[in-house]
Amino acid sequence: MLYLRICFDKKDGSALRSELLPRHREYIAGHLSGDKAIKVVQGGPLCVGDDTTANLGSFLVVEAQSLADVQQFHDNDPFTRANLFERADVVRWDRHIGNPSQDKYVP
């Protein structure tokens, strides 16, 4: 199943984000293969605008067996552990458009 993790940084979080970015990337990189309970499918920072140097949060698409697995993955992210996020939502995603198991989108 697919899940979304959508997180918004605290207003004063840019310095903390920069400080933790190497550890966060290492953590995510450890979940890119299919041999763990969580597989990161897509992800990246949410940008303030067209300038990609200013971020306001994070977005991930992950593959997992349960919401509980994704929540545990989220809880162990260095960004989460350091309390970077003002808001974080982890939800199951029922992908309709772009789903390779469907021939076409039916409105």
Rosetta blueprint (number, residue, H / E / L):
1 M L
2 L E
3 Y E
4 L E
5 R E
6 I E
7 C E
8 F E
9 D E
10 K L
11 K L
12 D L
13 G L
14 S H
15 A H
16 L H
17 R H
18 S H
19 E H
20 L H
21 L H
22 P H
23 R H
24 H H
25 R H
26 E H
27 Y H
28 I H
29 A H
30 G L
31 H L
32 L L
33 S L
34 G L
35 D L
36 K L
37 A L
38 I L
39 K E
40 V E
41 V E
42 Q E
43 G E
44 G E
45 P E
46 L E
47 C E
48 V L
49 G L
50 D L
51 D L
52 T L
53 T L
54 A L
55 N E
56 L E
57 G E
58 S E
59 F E
60 L E
61 V E
62 V E
63 E E
64 A L
65 Q L
66 S L
67 L H
68 A H
69 D H
70 V H
71 Q H
72 Q H
73 F H
74 H H
75 D H
76 N H
77 D L
78 P H
79 F H
80 T H
81 R H
82 A L
83 N L
84 L L
85 F E
86 E E
87 R E
88 A E
89 D E
90 V E
91 V E
92 R E
93 W E
94 D L
95 R L
96 H L
97 I L
98 G L
99 N L
100 P L
101 S L
102 Q L
103 D L
104 K L
105 Y L
106 V L
107 P L
